[in-house]
Amino acid sequence: MNLSASERDRLGVAWSQRTPFAGSIPEVLRCFGTTMKEIGIRPDWRVSRQSATSDGRTHKGVISMLKFQFLQSNTGLNRAIAGAAVGGLLLAVAGACDARSEPGPFSALNGSWSGAGTIKKSNGVSERIRCRSAFEPAGAASVSLHLRCASDSYNFDLTAGVAYQGGSISGSWQEATRNLGGGISGSSASDGRQVQVVAQTIGVTSNITLITRGNRQSVSITTPGAEVPEITVSLQRK
C-alpha cells in the first residue's frame, strides 16, 4: 500500500495530536516495526535529521516519514480502510510502548556510580574519600542502594532499601563495618533526582541528600556528634 504525501501528513498530524506516547523517535520506530513484522507487514522508513529535536522527543509528522508496504498486495483493502487500520494499530502500539517506557520513581538513580569527595572529622581534620555506589530497582516503586566509601583512616559500607509512595519514601539501612542498622524516611521528587532522607538508629541520626543531574550526582551526609559528622561526595554514572 502506498500513501500519498498529503495522506501521510494528515495521518501524522492526527497521531501527534491524539497519542500520549512519551518515548523517543527511535523507540517509536523500534516498537512499531517489531509489531508490523509480526503481523506480516514490512515497514520501510526514512527518518530525516530535521524530524528530531536535540532531546529526540519530537513526534509530530512521524507518520509522514513512514512508508508502509503490505507483503500481500491482493488483500482488496482500499486506501481508506488500510489507512484506518494502520492508524488504529499505530495508536495501540504507541500505548503499549509508552507503558513499557514509563519512568519509575527512582529511574534517575539506576545504575553504577563512582567518584570522590571529602570527609570532615569531629577534630576538624579533612580527608579525601573515594566512593562507589549502585542503585537497582527492587520493584515498581522500590530501589536498593549499596554505597561503599574509603579514605586513609575511615570507611563505611552502607546498604539500604526504600519504597516510594505519594512523594514519600521509607525503608531500612545497614552499615556493615560497624554492625549498625535502622530506619529511613524522607522524600523523593522528579524520578529520584531530588532525594532527602533521615537515617536513624539508637543514638545516631544522619541527614542524607542526593541531587542527580543526568549522569552526575552529589551526595551529602551530615551526622551530628559522630566521628565523621560531614561527608560530601560527587559521583558520575559509569
C-alpha positions, 0 to 999 in steps of 0.5 A, a space after each residue: 500500500 502506498 500513501 500519498 504525501 498529503 495522506 501521510 501528513 494528515 495521518 501524522 498530524 492526527 497521531 501527534 495530536 491524539 497519542 500520549 506516547 512519551 518515548 523517543 523517535 527511535 523507540 517509536 520506530 523500534 516498537 512499531 516495526 517489531 509489531 508490523 513484522 509480526 503481523 506480516 507487514 514490512 515497514 520501510 522508513 526514512 527518518 530525516 535529521 530535521 524530524 528530531 529535536 536535540 532531546 529526540 522527543 519530537 513526534 509530530 509528522 512521524 507518520 509522514 516519514 513512514 512508508 508502509 508496504 503490505 507483503 500481500 498486495 491482493 488483500 482488496 483493502 482500499 486506501 481508506 480502510 488500510 489507512 484506518 487500520 494502520 492508524 488504529 494499530 499505530 495508536 495501540 502500539 504507541 500505548 503499549 510502548 509508552 507503558 513499557 517506557 514509563 519512568 519509575 520513581 527512582 529511574 534517575 538513580 539506576 545504575 553504577 556510580 563512582 567518584 570522590 569527595 571529602 570527609 570532615 572529622 569531629 577534630 576538624 581534620 579533612 580527608 579525601 574519600 573515594 566512593 562507589 555506589 549502585 542503585 537497582 530497582 527492587 520493584 515498581 516503586 522500590 530501589 536498593 542502594 549499596 554505597 561503599 566509601 574509603 579514605 586513609 583512616 575511615 570507611 563505611 559500607 552502607 546498604 539500604 532499601 526504600 519504597 516510594 509512595 505519594 512523594 514519600 519514601 521509607 525503608 531500612 539501612 545497614 552499615 556493615 563495618 560497624 554492625 549498625 542498622 535502622 530506619 529511613 524516611 524522607 522524600 523523593 521528587 522528579 524520578 529520584 533526582 531530588 532525594 532527602 532522607 533521615 537515617 536513624 538508629 539508637 543514638 545516631 541520626 544522619 541527614 542524607 541528600 542526593 541531587 542527580 543531574 543526568 549522569 552526575 550526582 552529589 551526595 551529602 551526609 551530615 551526622 551530628 556528634 559522630 566521628 565523621 559528622 560531614 561527608 560530601 561526595 560527587 559521583 558520575 554514572 559509569 
